[in-house]
Amino acid sequence: MRKLGALLGAMAVGIGCVWAQPAERTANKEAVMASVENHKSSLISISDQIWAAAEIAFVESESARLLADYAEEQGFRVTRGVAEMPTAFVAEYGSGSPVIGILGEFDALPGLSQDTHPTKQPLEEGAPGHGCGHNLFGTASLGAAVAVKELMDAGKIKGTVRFYGTPAEEKYFGKLWMARAGLFDDLDVCLDWHPGDDIASHVQSSQALVDFIIEFRGQAAHAAADPWNGRSASDALELYTTGLNYLREHVKPSVRIHYHIQAAGDVVNVVPDYSRIWTRIRDSHMEGVEVVRARAEKIAEGAALMADVEYEIRLVSGIREVIPNRTGGAALQANLELLGPIEYTEAEIAFGKKIQEATGKPQIGIDGEIYPLKPTSETPPGGSTDVGDVSWIVPEIRLSVTTAPSGTPWHSWAVVACGGMSIGHKGLVFASKALAMTMVDLFESPELVAEVKAEFQERRGDSEYVGVLPAGPPPLAQAAEEAGK
C-alpha cells in the first residue's frame, strides 16, 4: 500500500538523506543567471503576449505557438501536438543522462479579463484572463531551459534538458494525457514553479480530486396544464445538491465539495426533461476522494429515484496529490538564498497596496523575502494541480515565487493585473534563475539526483501510478465549444 500518508509526519523533519551542500555562486550558476538576464526582454515580451491572448483550456493555440517557436529558435528539438493535444508540445536539447524535465503551463481562466490597473477594469467584459499567472509560468520555465541549453553548448554540463508545454491545467488537466502517453517516464527529475504571493521552495503536498458530470433525464410537460405528466430533471438535480450539502457535515475537514449547475431547464412553464451538474470532490489523498465520490454517486441514484428520472454519471478526470521532495527542495532553497530577495520600487509597492485596498486586504505591500525551508504539513493547503500526477511518475522539485501582493485573492482580476506588469515580470525572471540554478546542481551532481530519486521511491512506496481519466482522447471538441470556437 502507498506509504505517503504515513510518511508525511516524518517529512517535516526530513526523510532519508537531505541535500545540505554549501551554497555557492559557481561559474555555471553565474552563467545561467546571465543567460536569463540576456533573454529577459524576449521572455517578458512572450509572457505579455500570452497574457494578452488569454486562452483557456485546450484552445491555447497562440500561447503554445509563442513558446514552441521560441524554443525552436533557441535550437531545441520541438515536437508539437503530443498526446493527442494540439497545444501540447515537448522541446528537448542535448543527449544522454541525466534527463531533467521542466514543466510550463500557459492556459487562462474564463471571465477574468483585466487591464494592468490596481482596481477592477476588464479589458473585455466576460473574456478570459490569466488569474493564475500561467503566462509567467510557462515563459519562466522555458527561460530556465534555454539557460541550461546554453551551458551545454559551452561544454560545461552534459545530459538532456526537456521543456514540457502543458495545456489545460485549470480544466481537464492536460498532463494526465501526457502521462498516459508515457512522456514523463524516462525523466530522472522534473521541476516546476507557480506564481504566488511569496517565495518558497514548495515542499507541501496538494489535494487530490475527481471531476464527474451527472445528467438527469425525465419527461417534459406543461408546468400548469398537466404537470402530473412531467418528471422533472431539475427536481432530481435539486435533490442531488441538497443531499450533497447535507453530506458536508459528515466528511473529514480536509474534504472539499464543489458543483456547477450547467443545465436546469430553459423556461418556467415547462417541466424540464434534462439537467446537468458538474461535481468536484477533493481530499488530501485520492483514497479519501474515492470514499466521498461513492457517497455522492449514491446520492445521485437516490435523487433520480425520488424524481422518477433516469441518470448517468460520466467521469471527466481526476488528479492525484503531489508527492513532495524535501531533498530537491533543500537544493532549491540554497539557490533562493543565493539569489536573495526581490526588491520592489516605490511605484510597485504603491500598486500592490492599491490592489490590497481594492480586494479588502491589509495594505502591507509585496513580500519578496526569502524564508527558511518550511516543514511539510500532514494536511496540505487547499488547491490541486495535475503536477501531482507527474510527481507520482518522477521526483518533482517545486517552487513558488511572488508575482502579486501579499494576500491577493487567487483566480481573480487582481492576479491578472499584476501578471501583465513589472511585479509579475520580476517574479518571472527570479523563477527562471532559481530553476536554472537548481538544474545546474542536478546536472553537476549524480549524488543529488540519486538522493532525490531515493526519497521519491521511499515516499511513493510500492504503489504504481494509475491515471484517473476516461478512455479515449482529450475532450477537445467540448473545450472548443465552451470557448466559443
Long-range contacts (C-beta under 8 A, 24 or more apart in sequence): 1-461, 1-462, 1-463, 2-460, 2-461, 2-462, 2-463, 3-458, 3-459, 3-460, 3-461, 3-462, 3-463, 4-205, 4-285, 4-321, 4-323, 4-459, 4-460, 4-461, 5-284, 5-285, 5-378, 7-458, 7-459, 8-205, 8-376, 8-377, 8-378, 9-378, 11-203, 11-324, 11-326, 11-375, 11-376, 11-459, 12-375, 12-376, 12-377, 12-378, 13-375, 14-326, 15-326, 15-455, 15-458, 15-459, 16-327, 16-451, 16-454, 16-455, 16-458, 17-327, 17-451, 17-454, 17-455, 18-326, 18-327, 18-330, 18-451, 18-455, 19-327, 19-328, 19-330, 19-331, 19-448, 19-451, 19-452, 20-330, 21-331, 21-334, 21-441, 21-445, 21-448, 22-334, 23-334, 23-335, 23-337, 23-338, 24-338, 25-338, 26-440, 27-156, 28-151, 28-156, 28-157, 28-440, 28-444, 29-335, 29-338, 29-437, 29-440, 31-147, 31-150, 31-151, 31-154, 31-156, 32-144, 32-147, 32-148, 32-150, 32-151, 32-433, 32-436, 32-437, 32-439, 32-440, 33-147, 33-339, 33-433, 33-436, 33-437, 35-146, 35-147, 35-150, 35-151, 35-436, 36-143, 36-144, 36-147, 36-429, 36-432, 36-433, 36-436, 37-429, 39-143, 39-146, 39-147, 40-429, 42-70, 43-139, 43-140, 43-142, 43-143, 43-428, 43-429, 43-432, 44-139, 44-425, 44-428, 44-429, 46-70, 46-139, 46-142, 47-135, 47-136, 47-139, 47-140, 47-419, 47-424, 47-425, 47-428, 48-135, 48-420, 50-106, 50-130, 50-134, 50-135, 50-138, 50-139, 51-130, 51-135, 51-416, 51-419, 51-420, 52-420, 53-108, 54-108, 54-113, 54-127, 54-128, 54-129, 54-130, 55-106, 55-107, 55-108, 55-128, 55-483, 56-107, 56-108, 56-109, 56-110, 56-128, 56-170, 56-171, 56-479, 56-482, 56-483, 57-107, 57-167, 57-168, 57-169, 57-170, 57-171, 57-172, 57-174, 57-479, 57-482, 57-483, 58-85, 58-86, 58-87, 58-167, 58-168, 58-172, 58-174, 58-474, 58-475, 58-476, 58-479, 58-480, 58-483, 59-87, 59-479, 59-480, 59-483, 59-485, 60-87, 60-106, 60-107, 60-108, 60-167, 60-168, 61-86, 61-87, 63-87, 63-106, 63-107, 63-135, 63-138, 64-88, 64-89, 64-106, 64-165, 64-167, 67-104, 67-106, 67-138, 67-139, 67-142, 67-165, 68-165, 70-142, 71-142, 71-145, 71-146, 71-163, 74-146, 74-149, 75-149, 75-153, 76-145, 76-149, 76-163, 82-178, 82-181, 82-183, 83-174, 83-177, 83-178, 83-180, 83-181, 83-183, 83-474, 84-177, 84-181, 84-473, 84-474, 85-167, 85-168, 85-174, 85-177, 85-178, 85-474, 85-476, 86-476, 87-165, 87-167, 87-168, 87-174, 88-164, 88-165, 88-166, 88-167, 88-174, 88-177, 88-178, 89-164, 89-165, 90-162, 90-163, 90-164, 90-165, 90-183, 91-142, 91-145, 91-162, 91-163, 91-165, 92-160, 92-161, 92-162, 92-163, 93-145, 93-148, 93-149, 93-152, 93-160, 93-161, 93-162, 94-149, 94-152, 94-158, 94-159, 94-160, 94-161, 95-159, 95-160, 96-158, 96-159, 96-160, 97-159, 97-160, 97-188, 98-159, 98-160, 98-188, 98-189, 98-442, 98-443, 98-446, 98-449, 99-159, 99-160, 99-162, 99-186, 99-187, 99-188, 100-148, 100-159, 100-160, 100-161, 100-162, 100-187, 100-188, 100-189, 100-190, 100-191, 100-439, 100-442, 100-443, 101-161, 101-162, 101-163, 101-164, 101-184, 101-187, 101-189, 101-190, 101-191, 101-394, 102-141, 102-144, 102-145, 102-161, 102-162, 102-163, 102-164, 102-190, 102-191, 102-192, 102-435, 102-439, 103-141, 103-164, 103-166, 103-175, 103-190, 103-191, 103-192, 103-387, 103-390, 104-137, 104-138, 104-139, 104-141, 104-142, 104-163, 104-164, 104-165, 104-166, 105-134, 105-137, 105-138, 105-166, 105-167, 105-169, 106-134, 106-135, 106-137, 106-138, 106-139, 106-165, 106-167, 107-134, 107-167, 107-168, 107-169, 107-170, 107-171, 108-132, 108-134, 108-135, 108-170, 109-170, 109-411, 112-411, 112-412, 112-413, 112-416, 113-413, 113-416, 114-413, 114-414, 114-416, 114-417, 115-417, 115-420, 116-417, 116-418, 116-420, 116-421, 117-417, 118-351, 118-352, 118-354, 118-355, 118-358, 118-417, 119-354, 119-358, 120-358, 120-413, 122-413, 129-413, 129-416, 130-415, 130-416, 130-419, 130-420, 131-410, 131-411, 131-412, 131-413, 131-415, 131-416, 132-169, 132-170, 132-194, 132-195, 132-410, 132-411, 132-415, 133-194, 133-195, 133-403, 133-404, 133-415, 133-418, 133-419, 133-424, 133-427, 134-169, 134-170, 134-195, 135-419, 135-420, 135-424, 136-195, 136-403, 136-419, 136-424, 136-425, 136-427, 136-428, 136-431, 137-193, 137-194, 137-195, 138-165, 139-428, 139-432, 140-193, 140-401, 140-427, 140-428, 140-429, 140-431, 140-432, 140-435, 141-191, 141-192, 141-193, 141-431, 141-432, 141-435, 143-428, 143-429, 143-432, 143-436, 144-191, 144-431, 144-432, 144-433, 144-435, 144-436, 144-439, 145-436, 147-432, 147-433, 147-436, 148-436, 148-439, 148-440, 148-443, 151-440, 151-443, 157-440, 157-443, 157-444, 158-443, 159-443, 161-439, 162-187, 166-386, 168-474, 168-479, 169-385, 169-386, 171-479, 172-316, 172-317, 172-474, 172-475, 172-479, 173-317, 173-319, 173-386, 173-389, 173-469, 174-386, 174-474, 175-386, 175-387, 175-389, 175-390, 176-317, 176-319, 176-386, 176-389, 176-467, 176-468, 176-469, 177-469, 177-473, 177-474, 179-389, 179-390, 179-393, 179-465, 179-467, 180-467, 180-469, 184-390, 184-393, 184-394, 185-393, 185-394, 187-393, 187-394, 188-394, 188-395, 188-442, 188-449, 188-453, 189-328, 189-394, 189-395, 189-396, 189-397, 189-442, 189-449, 189-452, 189-453, 190-390, 190-391, 190-394, 190-395, 190-396, 190-397, 191-328, 191-396, 191-397, 191-398, 191-399, 191-435, 191-438, 191-439, 192-387, 192-390, 192-396, 192-397, 192-398, 192-399, 193-398, 193-399, 193-400, 193-401, 193-431, 193-434, 193-435, 194-385, 194-398, 194-399, 194-400, 194-401, 195-400, 195-401, 195-403, 195-404, 195-415, 195-419, 195-424, 195-427, 196-400, 196-401, 196-402, 196-403, 196-404, 197-367, 197-402, 197-403, 197-404, 197-405, 197-406, 197-407, 197-408, 198-367, 198-369, 198-371, 198-400, 198-402, 198-406, 199-336, 199-341, 199-342, 199-367, 199-368, 199-369, 199-370, 199-371, 199-400, 199-401, 199-402, 199-430, 200-371, 200-374, 200-399, 200-400, 201-329, 201-330, 201-332, 201-333, 201-336, 201-373, 201-398, 201-399, 202-324, 202-329, 202-398, 202-399, 202-400, 203-324, 203-325, 203-326, 203-329, 203-373, 203-374, 203-376, 203-398, 204-322, 204-324, 204-374, 204-376, 204-377, 204-380, 204-381, 205-284, 205-321, 205-322, 205-323, 205-324, 205-376, 205-377, 205-380, 206-321, 206-322, 206-380, 206-381, 206-383, 206-384, 206-385, 206-387, 206-388, 207-254, 207-256, 207-282, 207-283, 207-284, 207-321, 207-380, 207-382, 207-383, 207-384, 208-282, 208-283, 208-284, 208-285, 208-286, 208-288, 208-289, 208-318, 208-319, 208-320, 208-321, 208-384, 208-388, 209-280, 209-281, 209-282, 209-283, 209-289, 209-318, 209-319, 209-384, 210-280, 210-281, 210-286, 210-289, 210-290, 210-293, 210-315, 210-317, 210-318, 210-468, 211-278, 211-279, 211-280, 211-315, 211-316, 211-317, 211-318, 212-278, 212-279, 212-293, 212-313, 212-314, 212-315, 212-316, 213-262, 213-276, 213-277, 213-278, 213-279, 213-313, 213-314, 213-316, 214-240, 214-276, 214-277, 214-279, 214-300, 214-311, 214-312, 214-313, 214-314, 215-274, 215-275, 215-276, 215-311, 215-312, 215-314, 216-240, 216-274, 216-275, 216-276, 216-303, 216-304, 216-307, 216-309, 216-310, 216-311, 217-273, 217-274, 217-309, 217-310, 217-311, 217-312, 218-271, 218-272, 218-273, 218-274, 218-307, 218-308, 218-309, 218-310, 219-271, 219-273, 219-309, 220-270, 220-271, 220-272, 220-273, 221-270, 221-271, 222-269, 222-270, 222-271, 223-268, 223-269, 223-270, 223-271, 224-269, 227-271, 230-271, 230-273, 231-271, 231-273, 231-307, 231-308, 231-309, 232-271, 232-272, 232-273, 232-307, 232-309, 233-264, 233-265, 233-272, 233-273, 233-274, 233-275, 233-307, 233-309, 234-264, 234-265, 234-272, 234-275, 235-306, 235-307, 235-309, 236-275, 236-303, 236-304, 236-306, 236-307, 236-309, 236-311, 237-261, 237-264, 237-275, 237-276, 237-277, 237-303, 239-302, 239-303, 239-306, 239-307, 240-277, 240-299, 240-300, 240-303, 241-277, 243-299, 243-302, 243-303, 244-279, 244-296, 244-299, 247-292, 247-295, 247-296, 247-299, 251-292, 252-283, 252-288, 254-283, 254-284, 254-288, 254-379, 255-281, 255-282, 255-283, 255-288, 255-292, 256-280, 256-281, 256-282, 256-283, 256-382, 257-281, 257-282, 257-292, 257-296, 258-282, 278-316, 282-382, 282-384, 284-321, 284-379, 284-380, 285-321, 286-318, 286-320, 286-321, 286-468, 289-318, 314-470, 315-468, 315-469, 315-470, 316-470, 316-475, 317-468, 317-469, 317-470, 318-468, 318-469, 319-384, 319-385, 319-386, 319-388, 319-389, 319-468, 320-388, 320-389, 320-391, 320-392, 320-465, 320-468, 321-380, 321-384, 321-388, 322-380, 322-385, 322-387, 322-388, 322-391, 322-396, 322-398, 323-388, 323-391, 323-392, 323-396, 323-456, 323-459, 323-460, 324-376, 324-391, 324-396, 324-398, 324-459, 325-391, 325-395, 325-396, 325-397, 325-398, 325-452, 325-455, 325-456, 325-459, 326-373, 326-376, 326-455, 327-448, 327-451, 327-452, 327-454, 327-455, 328-395, 328-396, 328-397, 328-438, 328-452, 328-455, 329-373, 329-397, 329-398, 330-373, 331-397, 331-438, 331-441, 331-442, 331-448, 331-452, 332-397, 332-399, 332-434, 332-438, 333-372, 333-373, 335-434, 335-437, 335-438, 335-441, 336-370, 336-434, 337-370, 338-437, 339-370, 339-430, 339-433, 339-434, 339-437, 340-370, 341-368, 341-369, 341-370, 342-368, 342-402, 342-426, 342-427, 342-430, 343-368, 344-368, 344-423, 344-426, 345-422, 348-422, 348-423, 348-426, 351-418, 351-421, 351-423, 352-404, 352-405, 352-406, 352-418, 352-423, 353-405, 355-404, 355-405, 355-408, 355-414, 355-417, 355-418, 356-405, 356-406, 356-407, 356-408, 358-414, 359-407, 359-408, 359-409, 359-412, 359-414, 361-405, 361-406, 361-407, 361-408, 361-409, 362-406, 362-407, 364-405, 364-406, 364-407, 365-405, 365-406, 366-402, 366-404, 366-405, 366-406, 366-423, 367-402, 367-405, 367-406, 368-402, 368-426, 389-465, 389-467, 392-460, 392-463, 392-465, 393-465, 394-456, 395-452, 395-453, 395-455, 395-456, 397-438, 397-452, 399-431, 399-434, 399-435, 401-427, 401-430, 401-431, 401-434, 402-427, 402-430, 403-427, 403-428
